[in-house]
Amino acid sequence: MEWKYYSADCSSGNATISSVPCLVKGVIVVTSPSADFVVADDTVDVLKVPASAAVGNGYDIASLRFETSLKVEASGTGLLTVIYRELQELNL
């Protein structure tokens, strides 16, 4: 099964990427965020990309399992890519 990606535009605010359990491979900074960018498993913050993170930075979290849902908490400006895989597609 292939990985999916979600382009998170910080100016769009918070978003639910998937409402099923997922594996998250990482986050890539496309345009530096003006505020902290958070990747969360429902209400649990798992990864925080700091404001002004350098373009091209990658945050590899080695296929971390998100048990509930995959959400992003964002504000300000910036563009980040979240790489993930839904577990229901893998029958896990």
C-alpha positions as CSV (number, residue, x, y, z in Angstrom):
1,M,0.0,0.0,0.0
2,E,1.3,3.4,-0.9
3,W,1.6,6.5,1.4
4,K,-0.9,9.4,1.1
5,Y,-0.1,13.0,1.7
6,Y,-2.1,16.0,2.9
7,S,-1.1,19.6,2.2
8,A,-1.9,21.6,5.2
9,D,-2.4,25.3,4.6
10,C,-2.0,26.9,8.0
11,S,-4.3,29.8,7.0
12,S,-7.1,27.3,6.7
13,G,-6.9,26.5,10.4
14,N,-7.4,23.2,12.2
15,A,-8.3,20.1,10.1
16,T,-9.1,16.4,10.4
17,I,-7.0,14.5,7.9
18,S,-8.5,11.1,8.7
19,S,-11.0,9.9,11.3
20,V,-9.6,6.3,11.3
21,P,-6.4,5.0,12.8
22,C,-3.3,5.9,10.8
23,L,0.4,5.4,10.4
24,V,2.2,8.8,10.1
25,K,5.5,8.8,8.4
26,G,6.4,12.4,8.9
27,V,5.9,16.1,8.0
28,I,7.7,18.2,5.5
29,V,7.9,22.0,5.7
30,V,7.0,23.5,2.2
31,T,6.6,27.1,3.4
32,S,7.7,28.2,6.9
33,P,4.9,28.4,9.4
34,S,4.3,31.7,11.2
35,A,2.9,29.9,14.2
36,D,3.5,26.4,15.8
37,F,2.0,23.6,13.7
38,V,0.7,20.5,15.7
39,V,0.0,17.0,14.5
40,A,-2.4,15.3,16.9
41,D,-4.0,11.9,17.6
42,D,-7.5,13.3,18.3
43,T,-6.8,15.5,21.3
44,V,-3.2,14.3,22.1
45,D,-0.4,16.4,20.6
46,V,2.2,14.1,19.0
47,L,4.5,16.4,17.0
48,K,5.0,20.1,17.1
49,V,6.7,21.9,14.2
50,P,8.0,25.2,15.6
51,A,7.1,28.6,14.0
52,S,9.6,29.6,11.4
53,A,10.9,26.1,10.8
54,A,13.1,26.1,7.8
55,V,11.7,25.3,4.3
56,G,12.7,21.7,3.4
57,N,12.9,20.5,7.0
58,G,11.5,17.0,7.4
59,Y,10.2,15.5,10.6
60,D,10.4,11.8,10.3
61,I,8.4,9.9,13.0
62,A,9.0,6.5,11.5
63,S,5.4,5.2,10.9
64,L,4.1,6.2,14.3
65,R,0.6,4.7,14.9
66,F,-2.2,7.2,15.6
67,E,-4.9,5.2,17.3
68,T,-8.0,7.5,17.0
69,S,-7.7,10.1,14.3
70,L,-5.2,12.3,12.5
71,K,-5.6,16.0,13.0
72,V,-3.6,19.1,12.4
73,E,-3.8,22.3,14.5
74,A,-2.6,25.3,12.5
75,S,-2.9,29.1,12.3
76,G,-1.2,32.0,10.7
77,T,0.6,31.2,7.4
78,G,2.7,28.4,6.0
79,L,2.3,25.1,4.1
80,L,3.3,21.7,5.4
81,T,2.8,18.2,4.0
82,V,1.8,15.3,6.2
83,I,2.6,11.8,5.0
84,Y,0.3,9.1,6.3
85,R,-1.4,5.8,5.6
86,E,-4.9,4.8,6.9
87,L,-4.8,1.5,8.7
88,Q,-8.2,0.3,7.5
89,E,-6.7,0.1,4.1
90,L,-4.1,-2.4,5.5
91,N,-6.7,-4.4,7.4
92,L,-4.8,-3.8,10.7
